[in-house]
């Protein structure tokens, strides 16, 4: 059995090397104990992609359905005579990878066969299955069974997977096609898009990259309460602040000063004006809910349709609405 396992895993490694020199080079940067498992995942993904993208003279739907069935059989039996699937099932079973991720991946491949025009929501679903779910499979390997680590890094792994899908295949056939894509975005016209060229629509460089910070102003007493709330309840840390004329605090998540508290005697207490809310990308949903409950902070929980994302809504002591997003 050892020889069969070794031959199967060599097939996955060769598949990675032959299909993607950049990805195989990147794998070399990983710890040697993790490298083969990433080859095993990539080999599986690459063969599924090959069915969808290459086998034009064959019934792709039947081939994909058979490949999907064989995948689940391999995982269940913990063996397959298909060396790529045998290697993949080994990694799936070794790290107990969530089978829903595999199902999401196959759903995306099936969409690739049947659906050619995508709106924004269905495109996000496509990206989740074809890229983000693959990133999460790899995250199981990187975290080596540490689910706390997995939950903390989950959002970033999804973003990295989506970035690979959106940016690496970028091939602008002409400046004219790029300009057409930009005009469609700027007018907010909900035209359907083809998933093979949708990166033109959603990867156009924009001036806004991420949430930089939010500013809450109020009396010294109110800011003291806000500072306690953001530090003790939401887990930010008090950090250095430039010597502005006004007094206040800068509160950090890691190295980023996300929340600025500024003392203003004339600020309207509890009023947010036209400012509706701000949002943070978060991890550890269960821990956050437990902390809010422990501090008796009122909140509501909702979700983003068709994405699996969860949201928590609450208000800070100044009445500012906060949205916490968990991917």
Buried (B, 14 or more C-beta within 10 A) or exposed (E): EEEEBEEBBBBBBBBBBEBBEEBBEEBEEBEEEBBBBBBBBBBBBBBBBBBBEEEEEEEBEEBBBEBBEBBBBBBEEEBBEBBBBBBBBBBBEBBEBBEEBBBBBBBBBBBBBEEEEBEBEBBBBBBBBBBBBBBBBBBBBBBBEEEEBBBBBBBBBBBBBBBBBBEEEEEEEEEEEBEEBBEBBEEEEEEEBEBEBBBBBBBEEEEEEEEEEBEBBBBEEBBBBBBEBBBEBBBBEEBEBEEEEEEBBBBBBEEBBBBBBBBBEEBEEEEBEEEEEBBBBBBBBEBBBEBBEEEEBEBEEEEBEEEBBBBBBBBBBBBBBBBBBBB
